[in-house]
Amino acid sequence: MNGPAMRVAVIGSLGMLGQDLIPRLEKAGFEAIGLDLLGSGSSRLDITQPEAVLSLLKTLSPELVINCAAYTAVDQAESEPEKAMAVNRDGPAHVADACAALAIPLVHLSTDYVFDGRLNRPYREDDPAHPLNAYGWSKWQGEEAIRSRLPAHLIIRTSWLYGVHGHNFVKTILRKARAGEDLRVVADQFGSPTWTGDLADALVAMTKGIQTEGPAVKWGTYHFCGGGYTTWHGFAQAIVDEAHRRGRLGAVRVSPVSSAEFQGPARRPPWSVLDCRKAAAAFNLTPRPWRQGLRDMLAELFHIEA
Ligand SMILES: NC(=O)c1ccc[n+]([C@@H]2O[C@H](COP(=O)([O-])OP(=O)(O)OC[C@H]3O[C@@H](n4cnc5c(N)ncnc54)[C@H](OP(=O)(O)O)[C@@H]3O)[C@@H](O)[C@H]2O)c1
């Protein structure tokens, strides 16, 4: 990289994605400043507090903000929608206002759950949103808040995210399989599992694009997820098969169930596969098949466990 390292503020740095993003940004030569609700000292930031967002970003003077902070408890959001709205709609609005005041761009993460799943092809960025649950609504409202405030934004929708940090589907399936619990998993919802490592690499590529292209960047909404698609049942079976192949688990069979049998508080789209060609073309990305991301994540997880 030529010249001084670009300063990038990462909000939500202690989350599943944030923790994989910071080291990758640093490895690529950027100066990454992590901020989170439970950060210590000047790393602490609550995005629901507009004055705090503006004053901290002013003090830190980053050249780019990446917002990974969110309220991500999909089922819990049904019983506390106002909390989800405060973090997922108002938070991004405050961050976008601060970025506009400081004349810096914003990269923001969103979700496949802005769609209702009735389409019979992968969703493109301009397909109409119609969220089925409170979390999806709050994330959609957050997207709209950014679009109306700050032209220099990238909104990156992703899906079925998992990584070595925090709680997620892969770690839950492994824990249950190891405990000998019966594995019954929904087989009629289709989507694309996405490893936080792959998404973080894509965000680094976008950051490089912003650094080199400056105002010529094609701002707007993009999709990024693991290549191909499966069901939650197919994903669970792949997790236990890969763990078995690596000698970390006996042979385990996952039973398919329907979403009607397994209805939680939040409705989920039956089909939320995202078409990622726009991001691939704009940022020169080659999305990897979702199974490759799973293999790399499990290799990292088993390495940490060893
Ligand atoms: N997880 C998925 O399957 C999935 C799928 C599609 C899209 N996404 C999107 O991808 C992004 C990253 O998700 P993730 O799974 O990495 O999320 P995560 O693990 O829940 O991390 C989010 C981080 O934001 C923090 N946070 C919450 N409220 C905050 C506030 N008011 N101010 C500052 N920080 C706050 C959280 O702190 P606490 O933990 O202390 O609350 C947490 O450290 C999010 O935009 C999410 O909507 C996720």
The ligand as an SDF file (V2000), in Angstrom:
LIG
                    3D

 48 52  0  0  0  0  0  0  0  0999 V2000
  -25.5160  -13.7970   12.1230 N   0  0  0  0  0  0  0  0  0  0  0  0
  -26.1160  -14.0240   10.9480 C   0  0  0  0  0  0  0  0  0  0  0  0
  -26.5190  -15.1520   10.6370 O   0  0  0  0  0  0  0  0  0  0  0  0
  -26.3080  -12.9010    9.9730 C   0  0  0  0  0  0  0  0  0  0  0  0
  -26.9490  -13.1680    8.7500 C   0  0  0  0  0  0  0  0  0  0  0  0
  -27.1080  -12.1200    7.8350 C   0  0  0  0  0  0  0  0  0  0  0  0
  -26.6500  -10.8430    8.1450 C   0  0  0  0  0  0  0  0  0  0  0  0
  -26.0520  -10.6140    9.3580 N   0  0  0  0  0  0  0  0  0  0  0  0
  -25.5810   -9.2430    9.6420 C   0  0  0  0  0  0  0  0  0  0  0  0
  -24.1670   -9.2660    9.6850 O   0  0  0  0  0  0  0  0  0  0  0  0
  -23.6920   -8.2900   10.6210 C   0  0  0  0  0  0  0  0  0  0  0  0
  -22.7390   -8.9340   11.6010 C   0  0  0  0  0  0  0  0  0  0  0  0
  -23.4380   -9.9350   12.3320 O   0  0  0  0  0  0  0  0  0  0  0  0
  -22.7810  -10.7870   13.5110 P   0  0  0  0  0  0  0  0  0  0  0  0
  -23.3890  -12.1320   13.4660 O   0  0  0  0  0  0  0  0  0  0  0  0
  -21.2970  -10.6000   13.5120 O   0  0  0  0  0  0  0  0  0  0  0  0
  -23.4070  -10.0200   14.7800 O   0  0  0  0  0  0  0  0  0  0  0  0
  -23.0500  -10.2000   16.3280 P   0  0  0  0  0  0  0  0  0  0  0  0
  -22.1040  -11.3410   16.5470 O   0  0  0  0  0  0  0  0  0  0  0  0
  -24.3450  -10.1800   17.0750 O   0  0  0  0  0  0  0  0  0  0  0  0
  -22.2140   -8.8810   16.6370 O   0  0  0  0  0  0  0  0  0  0  0  0
  -22.8140   -7.6330   16.6990 C   0  0  0  0  0  0  0  0  0  0  0  0
  -21.9970   -6.7720   17.6550 C   0  0  0  0  0  0  0  0  0  0  0  0
  -22.6410   -5.5070   17.7600 O   0  0  0  0  0  0  0  0  0  0  0  0
  -22.7000   -5.1700   19.1270 C   0  0  0  0  0  0  0  0  0  0  0  0
  -23.7980   -4.2440   19.4050 N   0  0  0  0  0  0  0  0  0  0  0  0
  -25.0960   -4.5170   19.6790 C   0  0  0  0  0  0  0  0  0  0  0  0
  -25.7670   -3.3810   19.9370 N   0  0  0  0  0  0  0  0  0  0  0  0
  -24.8760   -2.3680   19.8290 C   0  0  0  0  0  0  0  0  0  0  0  0
  -24.9670   -0.9710   20.0080 C   0  0  0  0  0  0  0  0  0  0  0  0
  -26.1180   -0.3830   20.3740 N   0  0  0  0  0  0  0  0  0  0  0  0
  -23.8620   -0.2170   19.8170 N   0  0  0  0  0  0  0  0  0  0  0  0
  -22.6800   -0.8020   19.4730 C   0  0  0  0  0  0  0  0  0  0  0  0
  -22.5300   -2.1170   19.3020 N   0  0  0  0  0  0  0  0  0  0  0  0
  -23.6190   -2.9030   19.4900 C   0  0  0  0  0  0  0  0  0  0  0  0
  -22.9210   -6.4930   19.8180 C   0  0  0  0  0  0  0  0  0  0  0  0
  -22.6590   -6.3730   21.1960 O   0  0  0  0  0  0  0  0  0  0  0  0
  -23.4480   -7.3570   22.2360 P   0  0  0  0  0  0  0  0  0  0  0  0
  -23.1160   -8.7510   21.8280 O   0  0  0  0  0  0  0  0  0  0  0  0
  -22.8610   -6.9500   23.5590 O   0  0  0  0  0  0  0  0  0  0  0  0
  -24.9010   -7.0320   22.0790 O   0  0  0  0  0  0  0  0  0  0  0  0
  -21.9320   -7.3560   19.0700 C   0  0  0  0  0  0  0  0  0  0  0  0
  -20.6280   -7.2600   19.5940 O   0  0  0  0  0  0  0  0  0  0  0  0
  -24.9440   -7.6700   11.2340 C   0  0  0  0  0  0  0  0  0  0  0  0
  -25.2810   -6.4990   10.5340 O   0  0  0  0  0  0  0  0  0  0  0  0
  -26.0290   -8.7160   10.9900 C   0  0  0  0  0  0  0  0  0  0  0  0
  -27.3160   -8.1350   10.9480 O   0  0  0  0  0  0  0  0  0  0  0  0
  -25.8630  -11.6040   10.2670 C   0  0  0  0  0  0  0  0  0  0  0  0
  1  2  1  0
  2  3  2  0
  2  4  1  0
  4  5  1  0
  4 48  2  0
  5  6  2  0
  6  7  1  0
  7  8  2  0
  8  9  1  0
  8 48  1  0
  9 10  1  0
  9 46  1  0
 10 11  1  0
 11 12  1  0
 11 44  1  0
 12 13  1  0
 13 14  1  0
 14 15  2  0
 14 16  1  0
 14 17  1  0
 17 18  1  0
 18 19  2  0
 18 20  1  0
 18 21  1  0
 21 22  1  0
 22 23  1  0
 23 24  1  0
 23 42  1  0
 24 25  1  0
 25 26  1  0
 25 36  1  0
 26 27  1  0
 26 35  1  0
 27 28  2  0
 28 29  1  0
 29 30  1  0
 29 35  2  0
 30 31  1  0
 30 32  2  0
 32 33  1  0
 33 34  2  0
 34 35  1  0
 36 37  1  0
 36 42  1  0
 37 38  1  0
 38 39  2  0
 38 40  1  0
 38 41  1  0
 42 43  1  0
 44 45  1  0
 44 46  1  0
 46 47  1  0
M  CHG  2   8   1  16  -1
M  END
$$$$
